[in-house]
Amino acid sequence: MSKPTVAVIGSGWAGFVLSQELNVEEYDVIIISPIRTIQYTPLLASAACGLFDFRLAEEPVRRRSRPSVQYHKAVAQSIDLEKRIIKCKPSVSELKNEEYDVSYDKIVIAPGCDIQTFGTPGALEHALFLKTTNDARLIQQRMLEILDAASLPGVTEQQQRDILTIRVVGGGAIGIEATAELYDLWDQEMRFLNPHLDGKLSIVIHDVAPTILSTFDDKLGDYATKSLKKKKVELKTSSHIEKVEQDAIYTKEDGRLSYGMLVWATGNKANSLLDNLDVKKTEKGMPRILTDKHLRVLRPDGTPIEGTYALGDAADIEGYSLPTLAEAALQKGEYLTRELNNEARGAAAKVFEYKQKATTAYLGKHDGVIGGKQDWTGEGAWLAWRSGNLSWTRSWRRKIMISISWIFVWWGGRDIARR
């Protein structure tokens, strides 16, 4: 008797759990994603700043212990929910113009989100992002490049200051943590290698909102603002960026502003796969697929489509408004894995219940904020944030290797800034 085929679109927090834990004795599993690894996004800023190897911030979908799980390096372009067929386009250069179909019995739609630039001209071409380990590599390379450029003979002091201006667009947790890690890299390591540049590097945060960390309590946001200002990080809130060029941004408030590195961390945009799906979607904010409490996709009339599920940032539960966070996607992935495995054994279905956990943000120099049932600030919050980083990776091997890397950094400096 043939097993039902479960097609999983996406290898993010939700899709990865299914790829690793869905019972392959009961299901044929196909993973369709342009990225062959899960990207541990909360670890990317740390990897970019040399706290551990980039490979530790990702984990492959393929496993020797699960050879029957198929992985397709491809993009799901459209889904026929009635005929249960996915039209795919390979994400490999040799076959980039080819298309093929994948048939399924059950489908899990978890493609994640696209980069949100709000249509700002030049942003995609000139900014750096923090979505993948390759993005982290580019940020590290750019940091080294601007230091090298500012160190060349004949460069004026004003040119040095322009080249050493780092602008971070986005005052949410990702943007703030990227700022904090870049600040630490400079303050704890690179300024000692480049004493002639000390006092010339600057970091500026731009956000269209009037405050930073708007998802946190106001008191924590105020604390973060004061903490960053003590580190001489400039905050430009209510800043409207109109266009981006190779070495400058243009804002409505300040006109042309030079930079040497531009990091864009403004949140998410709906994945293009959702555009042609005839399903019920949220009406406010970013469009997301609406599901019931069993994570089944809803038709436009509100009835669930059996065997069709949506998880992660691309989906929300009707009547709720869950955050587009790794924690929410992870919990949904773990829930659906259990439910599908239990279903194969004939167990009764249970509804999904989201368990809110504390939200954290690192502020640099062993300082941080944690919001939840109890609010924390200071070094205790940093320790909780740093140790919490280990919980994101699901591999004990990576947990151990990251911990060892931290010890070596403490003892002998980062690989990019050896003592």
C-alpha positions as CSV (number, residue, x, y, z in Angstrom):
1,M,0.0,0.0,0.0
2,S,1.4,3.4,-1.0
3,K,1.9,6.0,1.6
4,P,0.3,9.5,1.3
5,T,2.6,12.2,0.0
6,V,3.1,15.3,2.2
7,A,4.6,18.2,0.3
8,V,6.2,20.9,2.4
9,I,6.8,24.3,0.8
10,G,9.6,26.0,2.7
11,S,12.6,25.0,4.8
12,G,12.1,27.7,7.5
13,W,11.2,27.2,11.2
14,A,8.0,25.4,10.4
15,G,9.0,23.4,7.3
16,F,12.3,22.3,8.8
17,V,10.6,20.6,11.8
18,L,8.3,18.7,9.5
19,S,11.2,17.6,7.3
20,Q,13.1,16.2,10.4
21,E,10.3,14.7,12.5
22,L,7.4,13.7,10.3
23,N,7.1,9.9,10.4
24,V,8.6,8.6,7.2
25,E,7.1,5.1,7.8
26,E,3.7,6.7,7.4
27,Y,4.3,9.5,4.8
28,D,6.4,10.2,1.8
29,V,7.9,13.6,2.5
30,I,8.9,16.2,-0.2
31,I,10.5,19.5,0.8
32,I,10.3,22.3,-1.8
33,S,12.5,25.3,-1.0
34,P,15.1,27.4,-2.8
35,I,17.3,27.1,0.3
36,R,18.6,23.7,1.3
37,T,19.0,24.6,5.0
38,I,17.1,26.2,7.8
39,Q,18.5,29.6,8.5
40,Y,18.7,30.3,12.2
41,T,17.8,34.0,11.7
42,P,18.4,35.0,15.4
43,L,22.0,33.9,15.1
44,L,22.8,35.6,11.8
45,A,24.0,39.0,13.3
46,S,26.3,37.1,15.7
47,A,27.8,35.1,12.8
48,A,28.2,38.2,10.7
49,C,30.3,39.8,13.5
50,G,32.6,36.8,13.9
51,L,31.2,35.2,17.1
52,F,31.1,31.8,15.4
53,D,31.3,30.2,12.0
54,F,28.5,30.9,9.5
55,R,27.8,27.2,9.1
56,L,26.6,27.1,12.7
57,A,23.8,29.5,11.9
58,E,22.2,27.0,9.5
59,E,21.3,23.3,9.3
60,P,20.7,21.1,6.3
61,V,17.4,19.6,5.4
62,R,18.9,16.4,4.1
63,R,19.8,13.7,6.7
64,R,21.6,10.4,6.3
65,S,19.2,9.0,8.9
66,R,16.2,10.1,6.7
67,P,17.2,9.2,3.1
68,S,13.6,8.8,2.0
69,V,12.9,12.5,2.5
70,Q,13.1,14.2,-0.9
71,Y,14.4,17.7,-1.2
72,H,13.8,19.9,-4.3
73,K,15.9,23.0,-4.6
74,A,13.0,24.9,-6.3
75,V,10.5,27.6,-5.9
76,A,6.8,26.8,-5.7
77,Q,5.2,29.2,-8.2
78,S,1.6,28.2,-7.9
79,I,-0.7,25.6,-6.3
80,D,-3.8,24.0,-7.7
81,L,-5.6,23.2,-4.4
82,E,-8.4,21.3,-6.2
83,K,-6.2,19.0,-8.3
84,R,-3.5,19.0,-5.6
85,I,-0.6,19.9,-7.9
86,I,2.3,22.3,-7.2
87,K,4.0,24.0,-10.2
88,C,7.7,24.4,-9.4
89,K,10.6,26.2,-10.9
90,P,14.1,24.9,-10.1
91,S,16.5,27.2,-8.2
92,V,19.6,25.9,-10.0
93,S,21.3,27.7,-12.9
94,E,21.3,24.6,-15.1
95,L,17.5,24.3,-15.1
96,K,16.4,27.8,-14.2
97,N,14.0,28.0,-17.2
98,E,12.4,24.6,-16.7
99,E,9.2,23.9,-14.8
100,Y,7.7,20.8,-13.4
101,D,4.7,19.6,-11.3
102,V,4.6,17.8,-7.9
103,S,1.4,16.0,-6.9
104,Y,0.5,15.6,-3.3
105,D,-2.0,14.2,-0.8
106,K,-1.4,16.7,1.9
107,I,0.4,20.0,1.7
108,V,2.0,22.4,4.2
109,I,2.4,25.9,2.9
110,A,5.2,27.6,4.8
111,P,7.2,29.7,2.3
112,G,8.1,32.4,4.7
113,C,8.1,36.1,3.6
114,D,10.0,38.2,1.2
115,I,12.2,41.2,2.0
116,Q,10.2,44.4,2.7
117,T,11.7,47.5,1.2
118,F,8.4,49.4,0.7
119,G,9.3,49.9,-2.9
120,T,12.2,52.2,-2.0
121,P,14.2,52.7,-5.2
122,G,17.7,51.2,-5.0
123,A,17.2,49.4,-1.7
124,L,17.4,45.9,-3.2
125,E,20.4,46.8,-5.3
126,H,22.5,48.5,-2.6
127,A,21.4,47.5,0.9
128,L,22.6,44.4,2.8
129,F,20.0,42.2,4.6
130,L,19.9,39.6,7.3
131,K,17.8,36.7,6.0
132,T,20.4,34.1,5.2
133,T,23.9,33.0,6.1
134,N,25.1,34.4,2.8
135,D,23.7,37.8,3.9
136,A,25.7,37.5,7.1
137,R,28.9,36.8,5.1
138,L,28.3,39.9,2.9
139,I,27.9,42.1,6.0
140,Q,31.1,40.8,7.5
141,Q,33.0,41.3,4.2
142,R,31.6,44.8,3.9
143,M,32.7,45.7,7.5
144,L,36.2,44.6,6.6
145,E,36.1,46.4,3.3
146,I,35.1,49.8,4.8
147,L,37.9,49.5,7.4
148,D,40.4,48.8,4.7
149,A,39.1,51.6,2.5
150,A,39.3,54.1,5.3
151,S,42.9,53.0,6.0
152,L,44.3,53.7,2.6
153,P,46.8,56.6,2.1
154,G,45.4,59.9,0.9
155,V,41.9,59.4,2.3
156,T,40.8,62.6,4.0
157,E,39.2,62.5,7.5
158,Q,35.8,63.4,6.0
159,Q,36.1,60.6,3.5
160,Q,37.0,58.3,6.4
161,R,33.9,59.3,8.4
162,D,31.7,58.9,5.4
163,I,33.1,55.4,4.6
164,L,32.8,54.4,8.3
165,T,29.2,55.4,8.6
166,I,27.0,52.3,9.1
167,R,23.3,53.0,8.6
168,V,20.8,50.4,9.9
169,V,17.2,50.8,8.5
170,G,14.7,49.3,11.0
171,G,14.3,49.9,14.7
172,G,12.8,46.5,15.5
173,A,14.6,43.7,17.3
174,I,16.5,42.5,14.2
175,G,17.8,46.0,13.4
176,I,18.7,46.8,17.0
177,E,20.5,43.4,17.5
178,A,22.4,44.0,14.3
179,T,23.4,47.4,15.6
180,A,24.5,45.9,18.9
181,E,26.6,43.2,17.4
182,L,28.3,45.6,15.0
183,Y,29.0,48.0,17.9
184,D,30.6,45.2,19.9
185,L,32.7,44.1,16.9
186,W,34.1,47.6,16.6
187,D,34.3,48.5,20.3
188,Q,35.7,45.3,21.6
189,E,37.9,44.2,18.6
190,M,38.3,46.2,15.4
191,R,39.2,49.6,16.9
192,F,42.3,48.1,18.6
193,L,43.4,46.8,15.2
194,N,42.7,50.2,13.6
195,P,43.7,52.8,16.3
196,H,44.1,55.4,13.6
197,L,40.3,55.1,12.9
198,D,39.2,55.3,16.6
199,G,36.4,57.8,17.0
200,K,35.6,57.9,13.3
201,L,33.2,55.0,13.0
202,S,29.5,55.8,13.6
203,I,26.3,53.8,13.6
204,V,22.9,55.4,12.8
205,I,19.5,53.7,13.1
206,H,16.7,54.9,10.8
207,D,13.1,54.0,11.5
208,V,9.9,55.4,10.1
209,A,8.2,55.0,13.5
210,P,8.6,57.6,16.3
211,T,10.2,55.1,18.6
212,I,12.4,52.0,18.4
213,L,11.4,48.5,19.6
214,S,7.7,49.4,19.3
215,T,6.6,45.8,20.0
216,F,8.1,46.1,23.5
217,D,6.7,47.9,26.5
218,D,7.3,51.7,26.4
219,K,9.6,51.5,29.4
220,L,11.8,49.0,27.7
221,G,11.9,51.0,24.5
222,D,12.9,54.1,26.5
223,Y,15.6,52.0,28.3
224,A,16.9,50.8,24.9
225,T,17.0,54.4,23.5
226,K,19.1,55.6,26.5
227,S,21.4,52.6,26.3
228,L,22.1,53.1,22.6
229,K,22.6,56.8,23.0
230,K,25.2,56.2,25.7
231,K,27.1,54.1,23.1
232,K,26.9,57.1,20.8
233,V,24.5,55.3,18.4
234,E,22.5,57.9,16.6
235,L,18.7,57.3,16.4
236,K,16.8,58.9,13.5
237,T,13.2,58.0,14.2
238,S,10.3,59.3,12.0
239,S,12.8,59.0,9.2
240,H,11.4,58.5,5.7
241,I,13.9,57.1,3.2
242,E,13.0,58.1,-0.4
243,K,15.8,56.4,-2.3
244,V,19.0,54.6,-2.0
245,E,22.2,55.0,-3.9
246,Q,25.5,53.1,-3.8
247,D,27.0,55.4,-1.1
248,A,24.1,57.4,0.2
249,I,20.4,57.4,1.2
250,Y,18.0,60.3,0.7
251,T,15.5,61.0,3.4
252,K,12.5,63.4,3.4
253,E,13.8,65.0,6.6
254,D,17.6,65.3,6.0
255,G,18.2,64.9,2.2
256,R,21.4,63.1,1.2
257,L,23.2,61.1,3.9
258,S,26.4,59.2,3.1
259,Y,27.2,55.7,4.3
260,G,29.8,53.0,3.9
261,M,27.5,50.1,4.8
262,L,23.7,50.0,4.7
263,V,21.9,47.2,6.6
264,W,18.2,46.9,5.8
265,A,16.0,45.3,8.6
266,T,12.5,46.6,8.1
267,G,10.4,43.5,8.4
268,N,8.5,41.3,6.1
269,K,6.5,41.4,2.9
270,A,4.0,38.7,1.8
271,N,5.5,35.9,-0.3
272,S,4.5,36.1,-3.9
273,L,3.1,32.5,-3.8
274,L,0.2,33.9,-1.9
275,D,-0.9,36.2,-4.7
276,N,-2.8,33.7,-6.7
277,L,-4.1,31.4,-3.9
278,D,-7.9,31.5,-3.8
279,V,-8.1,31.2,0.0
280,K,-9.2,33.4,2.9
281,K,-6.6,36.0,3.9
282,T,-6.2,38.7,6.4
283,E,-7.6,42.1,5.4
284,K,-5.4,44.4,7.4
285,G,-1.6,44.6,7.4
286,M,0.5,42.1,5.5
287,P,-1.7,39.6,3.6
288,R,-1.5,36.2,5.4
289,I,-3.4,32.9,4.7
290,L,-6.0,32.4,7.3
291,T,-6.4,29.0,9.0
292,D,-8.6,27.4,11.6
293,K,-7.2,26.2,15.0
294,H,-6.0,23.0,13.4
295,L,-3.9,25.1,11.0
296,R,-6.1,24.0,8.0
297,V,-6.3,26.6,5.2
298,L,-9.7,28.3,4.9
299,R,-11.6,28.8,1.7
300,P,-12.9,32.3,1.0
301,D,-16.2,31.1,2.5
302,G,-14.5,30.1,5.7
303,T,-14.7,26.4,5.4
304,P,-11.4,24.4,5.9
305,I,-9.7,22.6,3.1
306,E,-8.8,19.1,4.3
307,G,-5.2,18.1,4.0
308,T,-4.1,21.7,3.3
309,Y,-2.2,23.5,6.0
310,A,-0.4,26.8,6.3
311,L,2.2,27.8,8.8
312,G,4.9,30.3,9.6
313,D,4.9,34.0,8.7
314,A,2.7,33.4,5.6
315,A,-0.3,32.3,7.8
316,D,-2.3,33.3,10.8
317,I,-5.2,31.8,12.7
318,E,-8.6,33.3,12.1
319,G,-9.7,35.3,15.2
320,Y,-6.1,35.7,16.4
321,S,-3.1,37.8,15.4
322,L,0.0,35.8,16.0
323,P,3.4,37.6,15.6
324,T,5.6,36.9,12.6
325,L,8.3,35.5,14.9
326,A,10.5,32.4,14.7
327,E,8.9,31.2,18.0
328,A,5.4,31.2,16.5
329,A,6.5,29.4,13.4
330,L,8.4,26.8,15.4
331,Q,5.5,26.1,17.7
332,K,3.2,25.6,14.7
333,G,5.7,23.3,13.0
334,E,6.0,21.2,16.2
335,Y,2.2,21.0,16.6
336,L,1.4,20.0,13.0
337,T,4.2,17.3,13.1
338,R,2.6,15.8,16.2
339,E,-0.9,16.0,14.7
340,L,0.1,14.3,11.4
341,N,2.0,11.6,13.2
342,N,-0.9,11.0,15.6
343,E,-3.4,11.1,12.7
344,A,-1.5,8.2,11.1
345,R,-2.0,6.2,14.3
346,G,-5.7,7.1,14.5
347,A,-5.4,9.5,17.5
348,A,-7.9,12.3,18.0
349,A,-7.0,15.7,16.8
350,K,-6.2,18.6,19.1
351,V,-6.3,22.3,18.4
352,F,-3.2,24.5,18.3
353,E,-2.4,26.7,21.3
354,Y,0.2,29.3,21.1
355,K,2.4,29.7,24.2
356,Q,3.7,33.3,24.4
357,K,7.3,33.5,25.4
358,A,9.4,36.4,26.5
359,T,10.7,38.7,23.7
360,T,14.3,39.8,23.9
361,A,16.7,42.3,22.2
362,Y,20.4,42.8,22.7
363,L,21.7,46.4,23.0
364,G,25.4,45.8,22.9
365,K,28.1,45.9,25.6
366,H,26.5,43.2,27.7
367,D,23.2,45.0,27.9
368,G,19.7,44.0,26.8
369,V,16.0,44.0,27.4
370,I,13.5,41.2,27.9
371,G,9.7,41.7,27.8
372,G,7.2,39.2,29.1
373,K,5.6,38.4,32.4
374,Q,8.5,40.2,34.0
375,D,10.6,42.8,32.3
376,W,14.4,42.6,32.6
377,T,17.1,45.0,31.6
378,G,20.9,45.1,31.9
379,E,23.5,42.3,32.0
380,G,20.9,39.8,33.3
381,A,18.9,40.3,30.1
382,W,22.0,40.0,28.0
383,L,22.9,36.7,29.6
384,A,19.4,35.4,29.1
385,W,19.4,36.5,25.5
386,R,22.8,35.0,24.8
387,S,22.0,31.7,26.4
388,G,18.6,31.7,24.6
389,N,20.6,31.8,21.3
390,L,21.6,28.2,21.9
391,S,18.0,27.1,22.2
392,W,17.3,28.1,18.6
393,T,19.5,25.5,17.0
394,R,18.0,22.0,17.3
395,S,21.4,20.3,17.0
396,W,23.4,19.4,20.1
397,R,26.5,19.4,17.9
398,R,25.9,23.0,17.0
399,K,25.0,24.1,20.6
400,I,28.4,22.7,21.7
401,M,30.3,24.2,18.8
402,I,28.8,27.6,19.3
403,S,29.6,27.5,23.1
404,I,33.2,26.5,22.3
405,S,33.4,29.4,19.7
406,W,32.3,31.8,22.4
407,I,35.0,30.6,24.7
408,F,37.7,31.0,22.0
409,V,36.4,34.5,21.2
410,W,36.6,35.5,24.9
411,W,40.1,34.0,25.2
412,G,41.7,35.0,21.9
413,G,39.4,37.3,20.0
414,R,37.3,36.7,16.9
415,D,38.8,35.0,13.9
416,I,38.5,38.3,12.0
417,A,40.2,40.2,14.8
418,R,42.8,37.9,16.5
419,R,44.6,39.2,19.6
